Amino acid sequence: MIVSKWLPAFLLHIHQSIILLLLAMLWVPSGLASDWQSVVDEGKNSDVYFHAWGGDPQINNYIDWLAEQVKQRYNINLQHIKLTDTSEAVSRVLAEKSAGNHHAGKVDLIWINGANFAAMAQHGLLRANWAQQLPNFALTNPDKNPAVTLDFGVPTQGMESPWGQAALTFYYDRTATKQPPFTLQELLNWSVDNKGRFTYPKPPDFIGVSFLKYALISLTPKSKQHLLYQAATEEAADVVLPHLWQYLDALHPNLWRKGRYFVSHSTALRRLMGDTELSLAMTFSAAEVPAAVKRYDLPTSIRSYAMHDGRLSNIHFVAIPYNASHSASAKLVANFMLSAQAQAKKQQANVWGDQTVLDLATLSPEQVALFNQTNTHPSSLKTTSNSPSLAEPHPSWVALINQQWLLRYGAKNAKNAKKQVEQ
Amino acid sequence: MIKSADFFTHAVQHTPKLLMALLILPVLGGLVGVLLPAFGYIPALNKMSFSLQGFNALIDTAGFSQMVLLSAFSALSSTLLAFIITILILACYFNSPWLYRIQRLLGPILVIPHAAAAIAISFLITPSGMISRLFSPWLSGWQSPPDWLLPHDAWGISMILGLTLKELPFLLLMALAALAQADLGAKLRAQHKIALSLGYCPMTAFFKVVLPNLYPFLRLPVLAVLAYASANVEIPLILGPNAPPTLAVAIMHWFNDVDLSLRIKASAGAVIQLLLTITLLAAWWLLEKLTKRVSQTSIINGKRDYAGQHIMRFTHVTTFILISCVVLSLAGLVLWAFAGYWRFPSSLPEQFVFMHWQNALIQMHTSLINTLLIGFSATFIAVIFTLFTLEAEQQRAQSLSRFASLVIYLPMLIPSIAFLFGLVWLQEQLNSQHALFNVIFSHLLFVVPYVFLSLASSYRRLDPRFANLAASLGATPASVFWRVKLPMLISPICIAFALGLAISFSQYLPTLLNGGGRIDTITTEAVTLASGASRRVSSVYALMQMLLPALAFALAWLLPKLLKHYQHKA
């Protein structure tokens, strides 16, 4: 190149970037449209194996609805593979990679976020740079909401498309306890007065880890909180984690089964609330609470609320494995998931109640109207409740918390129980 | 001599070999597929050299020894309990019509899949369960559920209870099946009578005269129960502790973990599981020898009574508790499946609704079709293979070699968790992409032993003179088989078919692993939902799990009668 003779290298770099950027602005949108048309042509009339956690009938029903819609639109047969744990799909894709199956993978689309995403991304098990090509992705207004391209702090690099967002919601049984705790410290006091009426699922359960993260953020002094949003180091862990263990050491004896047994899945919390064994529990999908009351699974005395010292919030995504057999079809499904119609349906309290990832400012008034709903069930979360949103810590903290939690409270349990029996 | 060159005879002749291959290859291949990664050879993770890293990681795992102990303790104690209670019931009611009444009451449990039984029992013993509701608040004073450690107690007591309740009817049925053999049953009953006339207490007479002759027929079932109890995952998943869980459950979690390097540890764990099961089987064998040695003199010491009345009373109480547990668990399950709001401590729901069934039936049709399709395919193949193998045995006029009989029961004795992961890997290597086929094939491994066990004795007992007569009238071996033997065996074949279906319906691990999680059956859904949010939905699935095999057995009972009826009319 002639210019390179007299331009300093870094200037050249900038120069090239600007040209590229200009070029991109000029032709990418039109290119997108034609690209997308080819995706539509290729993706029609096919199966899509959607591996998604299947433990909630409401969500399963919503996925059934999605299947009907993509069948009508694209003649796609969306098959919901119900997982008990998303990691099952991760091991499946790895097993395929190990068997040299690089093109005919059985997993087309995965509902994923957090540690599972980090693991798949790290092992190169996901297709990259497709999410931003979805026409509906623009509706999330990614420039204004960088959260839709960050999965627990890790850049998604177009490997996954946002699907919904959730915040930690608490619910309590009004018959059993008049006044629920509104902060983490109040929770400790409340647990003394209501022994055995609260628990959290053991890590690596999503809700369990989320509770620990909420506690960690609440317990970490403001001056040290930046540590939680960087990769976890041993030094940082020595600074922040002792607060957490100290709190848990105090809390555990007051928990359900005296903290000797923790449920493995968050879904068990709702069952135990229904049995009135617990009087306080939490969930990431606030709408499941009134829906469960309507289905008789929870008593009518259940009320939802948000903790005053903050709600842990995060976005969940769908991803396409690198070897998916029907990747174009999976993109069509992911794009439809981001449509105003699908997102509005998903947000309805009686459907799923999962908060939309779309920026309503990008939508037409008719589309915005889809999102309006009247929410009157006495057990549902009051929309007026405003508590600060707490961002997810860097994912490296999850592994560290899990590992240390299991060391401290996991395997030891049986020993402690034995000791107590012997005494 | 039978001159045989037709297709049927050829097919029959080769079936035993084919059956052996069908059973040996996947099981041994699967074992190899677990052994290689256990010693660090796992190309997927670019690990191509052998090491003991997996075993070291395993030993360093917090609570590893507890996992092994928990597995061993729960397996041995539940098998021992189930065995002892079976023997006590047999001894106590040997000459009483109650024996068959108890059998009829407990029999249905046999066809209940383990997962469903575990769900029912967890509903019974949970702090807000049926027992606690029945005694609250009038006796216990509990206004809200107590905070006790059942189920999921660290000692595995809930698990032991579940396994015992589930395996006892199996052992009892096996014992009664042995006693139903005309020669053996008659001989033992006659000897028992003689002992009574010599003044032996009925209990003592049973232990000294009947048991030593009956036990050989119970050995294999007991060993199968022990092997199953040591390595199953459904019951510990639903009733067992999770900190730490049993070894088998931990292995399953490691295999499914996001951290892929855990697979080496999981494979090493599977090898340990295999050793554990073998050790337990050996321990039982030793126990058997020891008991024999110790009791040898007392059998012939002429003592007539060992507190027989007390033991009988104890047996009455135990049997009563057992049956109450079964009835209460089932009642609880049915109540939950129709319950509206049902706050503790009410013994009955506030209202009864059909909503849970309606919701579940809409959602379960795919898994229902899968369940039936897999069950019928696997059982059909298993029955054909079994019949042909038994026919080959008769044509050759010699029974299967000991080796061959052992191979048939291999999948019953080798813990499935020890070879299924290897089998999945093997199927991946063969690029067998068809999930449904893979699942049917893996179910076949578990269905064959039971179908064989159930059909063999009737087939071998069939009077050879019928076949000889038909052959002397000029019938080919094929027409003797199809037109003489099968019609005479229609009842046992139907029962074997129903048993095969029940076994297939209840499979959890093979469906989950070999189907790659792609194939949902009623059982996989029931296990998923057991840890789920809704007791009501979980009950519906558990009841569905019970209804399916019950229907199969009802049909197996009804079909031969209908056929007979039709034949008489025609």
Chai-1 contact restraints between the chains, C-beta under 6 A:
chainA,res_idxA,chainB,res_idxB,connection_type,confidence,min_distance_angstrom,max_distance_angstrom,comment,restraint_id
A,G55,B,G532,contact,1.0,0.0,6.0,A-B,restraint_1
A,I81,B,G517,contact,1.0,0.0,6.0,A-B,restraint_2
A,I81,B,R518,contact,1.0,0.0,6.0,A-B,restraint_3
A,T84,B,T528,contact,1.0,0.0,6.0,A-B,restraint_4
A,S87,B,N256,contact,1.0,0.0,6.0,A-B,restraint_5
A,S87,B,D257,contact,1.0,0.0,6.0,A-B,restraint_6
A,S87,B,V258,contact,1.0,0.0,6.0,A-B,restraint_7
A,E88,B,N256,contact,1.0,0.0,6.0,A-B,restraint_8
A,E88,B,G517,contact,1.0,0.0,6.0,A-B,restraint_9
A,V90,B,V258,contact,1.0,0.0,6.0,A-B,restraint_10
A,S91,B,N256,contact,1.0,0.0,6.0,A-B,restraint_11
A,R92,B,G516,contact,1.0,0.0,6.0,A-B,restraint_12
A,L94,B,L260,contact,1.0,0.0,6.0,A-B,restraint_13
A,A95,B,E428,contact,1.0,0.0,6.0,A-B,restraint_14
A,S98,B,A44,contact,1.0,0.0,6.0,A-B,restraint_15
A,A99,B,E428,contact,1.0,0.0,6.0,A-B,restraint_16
A,K106,B,G516,contact,1.0,0.0,6.0,A-B,restraint_17
A,A115,B,V258,contact,1.0,0.0,6.0,A-B,restraint_18
A,N116,B,V258,contact,1.0,0.0,6.0,A-B,restraint_19
A,A119,B,V258,contact,1.0,0.0,6.0,A-B,restraint_20
A,G196,B,D147,contact,1.0,0.0,6.0,A-B,restraint_21
A,R257,B,L149,contact,1.0,0.0,6.0,A-B,restraint_22
A,Y261,B,H152,contact,1.0,0.0,6.0,A-B,restraint_23
A,S264,B,N242,contact,1.0,0.0,6.0,A-B,restraint_24
A,H265,B,S531,contact,1.0,0.0,6.0,A-B,restraint_25
A,T267,B,G532,contact,1.0,0.0,6.0,A-B,restraint_26
A,T267,B,A533,contact,1.0,0.0,6.0,A-B,restraint_27
A,A268,B,S531,contact,1.0,0.0,6.0,A-B,restraint_28
A,R270,B,A533,contact,1.0,0.0,6.0,A-B,restraint_29
A,R271,B,A533,contact,1.0,0.0,6.0,A-B,restraint_30
A,R271,B,R535,contact,1.0,0.0,6.0,A-B,restraint_31
A,D275,B,S128,contact,1.0,0.0,6.0,A-B,restraint_32
A,T276,B,S144,contact,1.0,0.0,6.0,A-B,restraint_33
A,T276,B,F344,contact,1.0,0.0,6.0,A-B,restraint_34
A,E277,B,P127,contact,1.0,0.0,6.0,A-B,restraint_35
A,E277,B,S128,contact,1.0,0.0,6.0,A-B,restraint_36
A,E277,B,P145,contact,1.0,0.0,6.0,A-B,restraint_37
A,Y296,B,G340,contact,1.0,0.0,6.0,A-B,restraint_38
A,Y296,B,Y341,contact,1.0,0.0,6.0,A-B,restraint_39
A,D297,B,S534,contact,1.0,0.0,6.0,A-B,restraint_40
A,P299,B,R343,contact,1.0,0.0,6.0,A-B,restraint_41
A,G410,B,A243,contact,1.0,0.0,6.0,A-B,restraint_42
A,A411,B,A62,contact,1.0,0.0,6.0,A-B,restraint_43
A,A411,B,G63,contact,1.0,0.0,6.0,A-B,restraint_44
A,A411,B,P244,contact,1.0,0.0,6.0,A-B,restraint_45
A,N413,B,A243,contact,1.0,0.0,6.0,A-B,restraint_46
A,A414,B,Q66,contact,1.0,0.0,6.0,A-B,restraint_47
A,A414,B,A154,contact,1.0,0.0,6.0,A-B,restraint_48
A,A417,B,A154,contact,1.0,0.0,6.0,A-B,restraint_49
